[in-house]
Amino acid sequence: MNVELYDFDLPEELIAQTPLTDRSASRLLTLNKNDGSVEHHTFSDILEYLRPGDTLVLNDTRVIPARLFGVKEDTGAKAEVLLLKNLGEDCWEALVKPGKKLKTGSVIVFSDELKATIESEGEMGGRVLRFLYTGIFNEILDRLGQMPLPPYIKERLEDQERYQTVYSKHEGSAAAPTAGLHFTESLLQQISDQGIDIAFVTLHVGLGTFRPMSVDRVEDHVMHEEYYVLPQETADLLNATKAREGRVVAVGTTSARTLETVAQKCGNGPVVKSSGWTGIFIYPGYEFGLVDALITNFHLPKSTLVMLVSALAGRENILNAYKEAIEQKYRFFSFGDAMFIY
């Protein structure tokens, strides 16, 4: 299956640069995955599409201030680091700039209390860094780090919390689970009052999810692994939902990937608590085990995320819906509008 099948033309002006003042005031395109029909709403209208007995599954990861700026110790040249994955023992997988000058053995100084040595090199600017510091690493990171906004966002983010969901809890992501940015505490309360269960999973989002594919064939792509947790409380809610023939509604592709990772582990049996690393890659032909419906943002052309939503709704339905969204000038990507596939 050729990656080009998932390409489309997106005008640059439709890439949202700033979040709306009211999270739930973004637009909502609904897509019926069975007949391909599309309707246009405001995000708060999601209440009309959720039913008593459904369970909404949210990813409660929290973005860390993962972008660090420093200098090479020997030359004083500027260096930039983006933390991706905590490997333990003060080692992190990271992306660095400029990649050509930051080789194994290079030392980057961020402040008097924090420096890092590059221990090994990987692909596409990837490095393993070992940090040396005085004090508590997370507190230093809070002081020195910046929010790692995606490269297509050029505007400065005035309120750092707007790149966090209102229910973010467990720190560890290099990017926000952006479908969740549309929810307010008030809207979540209305959903709960309507008889819809709310469950949580954690998947710490790495940049591999968003990286452009460097292969021609979809099947040749290898996903970057990310750490996930599905607690027993969530497993119990999912089992009860399926037993009463309610729908499991994933909020975001990260929640969907977590749920489907666990579905594959559990097979035909009941859902049980689970944690670990997942590199699940969902593309058309995939049979969903747990996810019935999905709330998601609009994604980049030829991305693994466009392939995931195409697996759920069908490639033609997705490309038709995206075409209409572009014609109707929906806002795309992290701070953009939302879509509900049901």
C-alpha positions in Angstrom: 0.0 0.0 0.0 1.6 3.3 -1.2 2.0 6.2 1.3 0.9 8.5 -1.5 -2.6 7.2 -1.2 -2.9 9.3 2.0 -1.7 12.6 0.6 -3.9 15.7 0.2 -3.3 19.4 -0.4 -3.5 21.5 2.7 -3.4 25.3 2.5 -0.8 26.6 5.0 -3.2 29.2 6.3 -5.4 26.5 7.7 -2.7 25.3 10.1 -3.9 26.7 13.5 -1.2 28.8 15.2 -3.0 29.7 18.4 -5.6 28.0 20.6 -9.1 29.5 21.0 -9.9 31.3 24.2 -12.7 28.8 24.9 -11.5 25.3 24.5 -14.9 23.8 23.6 -15.8 26.6 21.0 -13.8 24.9 18.3 -15.6 23.4 15.3 -16.6 19.7 15.2 -17.0 17.7 12.0 -18.9 14.5 12.5 -18.3 11.5 10.2 -20.5 8.4 10.0 -18.1 5.6 9.3 -20.8 3.4 7.8 -22.2 5.8 5.1 -19.6 8.5 5.0 -22.1 11.3 5.8 -20.6 14.5 7.3 -22.2 17.2 9.5 -20.8 20.4 11.0 -21.1 21.4 14.6 -19.4 23.2 17.5 -17.3 21.0 19.8 -19.7 21.3 22.7 -22.3 19.6 20.5 -20.5 16.3 21.2 -23.1 15.8 23.9 -25.6 15.1 21.2 -23.5 12.2 19.9 -22.6 10.5 23.1 -25.1 8.1 24.6 -25.8 6.8 28.1 -23.8 3.6 28.5 -20.9 4.8 26.4 -17.4 5.2 28.0 -15.2 8.1 27.0 -11.5 7.2 27.3 -9.0 10.1 27.9 -5.2 10.1 27.9 -4.1 11.9 31.1 -0.5 12.3 30.2 1.1 15.7 30.9 3.6 17.4 28.6 7.0 18.2 30.1 9.0 21.3 29.2 11.1 19.1 27.0 12.9 21.7 24.9 16.3 22.8 26.3 18.8 25.4 25.0 22.5 25.3 25.7 26.0 25.6 24.3 28.7 23.1 23.4 31.2 23.1 26.2 34.3 23.2 24.0 33.2 25.8 21.4 30.4 27.7 22.9 28.2 27.0 19.8 24.5 27.0 20.4 22.8 23.7 20.9 19.1 22.7 21.2 17.8 19.4 22.8 14.3 18.0 22.7 13.7 15.2 25.3 11.7 12.3 23.9 12.0 9.3 26.3 13.3 8.8 29.8 15.6 5.7 29.6 16.3 5.8 33.4 19.6 6.4 35.2 19.7 10.0 34.0 19.7 9.0 30.4 17.2 10.3 27.8 16.5 9.7 24.2 16.4 13.1 22.5 16.6 15.0 19.3 19.4 17.5 18.9 20.3 20.5 16.7 22.6 21.0 14.9 22.9 17.2 14.5 26.1 17.4 12.4 28.0 19.1 15.2 26.7 17.2 18.2 28.5 13.9 18.1 29.2 11.1 20.6 31.2 12.6 23.5 30.0 16.1 23.0 29.1 17.9 26.2 26.2 20.4 26.2 26.0 23.0 29.0 22.5 24.3 29.9 23.3 26.1 33.1 25.6 26.0 36.1 23.4 23.2 37.5 22.8 21.1 34.3 24.9 19.6 31.5 24.6 16.5 29.3 27.0 14.2 27.5 26.0 12.6 24.2 26.5 8.8 24.8 25.4 7.5 21.4 23.9 8.5 18.0 20.8 7.3 16.3 18.7 8.1 13.2 17.3 11.5 12.1 19.1 13.6 14.7 18.4 11.1 17.5 20.8 10.9 20.4 21.1 9.3 23.9 22.1 11.9 26.4 23.3 11.4 30.0 22.5 14.3 32.3 24.7 15.6 35.1 23.0 18.0 37.5 22.9 19.5 41.0 19.5 19.2 42.7 16.3 17.6 41.5 16.1 17.0 37.7 12.4 17.7 37.3 12.6 21.0 39.2 15.6 22.1 37.0 13.6 21.1 33.9 10.7 23.2 35.0 12.9 26.2 35.3 15.0 25.8 32.2 12.8 23.9 29.8 10.3 25.3 27.3 7.0 23.7 26.0 7.9 21.6 22.9 5.3 23.0 20.4 5.3 21.3 17.0 7.5 22.9 14.3 4.4 24.0 12.2 3.4 26.4 15.1 5.3 29.6 14.6 3.4 31.8 17.1 4.5 32.1 20.7 2.2 30.4 23.2 1.2 32.9 25.9 -0.4 30.4 28.3 1.6 27.2 28.6 -1.4 25.4 30.1 -3.2 25.7 26.8 -0.9 23.0 25.5 -2.1 20.7 28.4 -5.5 19.0 28.7 -7.5 20.1 31.8 -7.2 16.5 33.1 -3.4 16.1 32.5 -1.8 14.3 35.4 1.2 12.1 34.7 4.3 13.9 33.3 6.2 12.4 30.5 5.0 13.5 27.0 7.0 15.4 24.4 3.7 16.5 22.7 0.1 17.0 23.9 -2.7 14.5 23.1 -4.4 17.3 21.2 -7.9 15.8 20.8 -8.3 16.3 24.5 -7.5 20.0 24.4 -11.2 20.7 23.4 -12.6 19.5 26.7 -13.3 21.9 29.6 -14.1 20.7 33.2 -17.6 21.9 32.7 -18.1 19.9 29.5 -16.7 16.8 31.1 -19.1 17.2 34.0 -22.1 17.5 31.6 -20.9 14.3 29.9 -20.7 12.5 33.2 -24.2 13.8 34.2 -25.6 12.4 30.9 -24.8 8.9 32.1 -21.5 8.4 30.2 -18.5 6.9 32.0 -15.2 8.6 31.8 -12.1 6.4 32.0 -8.3 7.2 31.8 -5.3 5.7 30.2 -1.8 7.1 30.0 0.4 7.2 26.9 3.4 9.4 27.0 3.5 10.8 23.5 6.8 10.7 21.7 7.6 12.6 18.4 7.6 9.3 16.4 3.8 9.6 16.1 4.2 12.9 14.3 7.3 12.2 12.2 6.8 12.1 8.4 7.1 8.7 7.0 10.4 8.0 5.2 9.2 4.9 3.3 7.2 4.4 0.2 5.2 1.4 1.4 2.9 1.8 4.4 3.8 -1.7 5.6 7.5 -0.9 5.8 7.1 1.9 8.4 8.2 1.2 12.0 6.6 3.2 14.8 8.5 4.8 17.6 7.7 3.0 20.9 5.8 4.9 23.6 5.1 4.0 27.2 1.5 3.4 28.2 -0.6 2.4 31.3 -4.1 1.1 31.4 -5.2 0.8 35.1 -7.5 -1.9 36.5 -10.3 0.7 37.1 -10.3 1.5 33.4 -10.3 -2.2 32.5 -13.3 -2.7 34.7 -15.2 0.1 33.0 -14.3 -1.2 29.5 -15.6 -4.7 30.4 -18.8 -3.2 31.8 -19.3 -1.1 28.7 -18.9 -4.0 26.3 -21.2 -6.1 28.5 -24.0 -3.5 28.2 -23.3 -3.0 24.5 -22.2 0.6 25.0 -19.5 2.2 22.9 -15.9 2.8 23.8 -15.1 6.3 22.5 -11.4 7.0 22.4 -10.4 10.7 22.7 -7.4 11.0 20.5 -5.2 8.6 18.5 -3.0 8.1 21.6 -6.0 6.7 23.6 -7.0 4.6 20.6 -3.5 3.1 20.2 -3.4 2.3 24.0 -6.8 0.6 23.9 -5.9 -1.4 20.8 -2.5 -2.4 22.3 -4.3 -3.9 25.3 -7.0 -5.4 23.0 -4.3 -7.4 21.2 -2.8 -8.5 24.5 -6.1 -9.7 25.9 -7.4 -11.4 22.7 -11.0 -12.5 23.2 -10.8 -12.4 27.0 -11.8 -9.6 29.3 -9.7 -6.5 29.5 -7.1 -6.5 32.3 -4.7 -3.8 33.6 -1.6 -3.4 31.4 1.5 -1.3 31.0 4.6 -1.3 28.9 5.9 -0.1 25.6 3.8 0.0 22.4 4.8 0.5 18.8 1.4 -0.4 17.4 0.8 0.8 13.9 -2.8 0.9 12.8 -3.6 1.3 9.1 -6.4 0.1 6.8 -7.0 -3.6 7.1 -6.7 -3.4 10.9 -9.6 -4.9 12.8 -10.4 -2.8 15.9 -10.8 -4.8 19.1 -12.0 -2.2 21.6 -12.5 1.2 19.9 -15.9 1.9 18.5 -15.7 5.7 18.0 -13.0 8.3 18.0 -12.7 12.0 18.7 -9.6 13.3 16.9 -8.1 16.4 15.4 -7.2 16.8 11.7 -3.8 15.4 10.8 -0.9 15.9 8.5 -0.9 14.4 5.0 0.8 11.1 4.6 1.0 10.6 8.4 0.5 7.5 10.5 -2.4 9.3 12.1 -4.3 9.8 8.8 -3.8 6.0 8.3 -5.2 5.2 11.7 -8.4 7.2 11.2 -8.7 5.7 7.7 -8.5 2.2 9.3 -11.5 3.2 11.4 -13.6 5.1 8.8 -12.3 4.0 5.4 -9.7 5.9 3.3 -12.3 7.4 0.9 -14.5 8.5 3.7 -11.6 10.2 5.5 -10.2 11.9 2.3 -13.7 13.1 1.4 -14.3 14.5 4.9 -10.9 16.2 4.9 -11.7 17.7 1.5 -14.9 19.2 2.9 -13.1 20.4 6.0 -10.6 22.2 3.8 -13.4 23.7 1.7 -15.1 24.9 4.9 -11.8 26.3 6.3 -11.6 24.1 9.4 -8.4 24.7 11.4 -5.9 21.9 11.3 -3.4 20.1 13.6 -2.7 20.7 17.3 -4.6 23.8 18.0 -7.2 23.2 15.3 -10.7 21.8 15.1 -12.0 18.3 15.9 -13.6 15.4 14.2 -15.9 12.7 15.6 -15.9 9.4 13.8 -18.8 7.1 14.9 
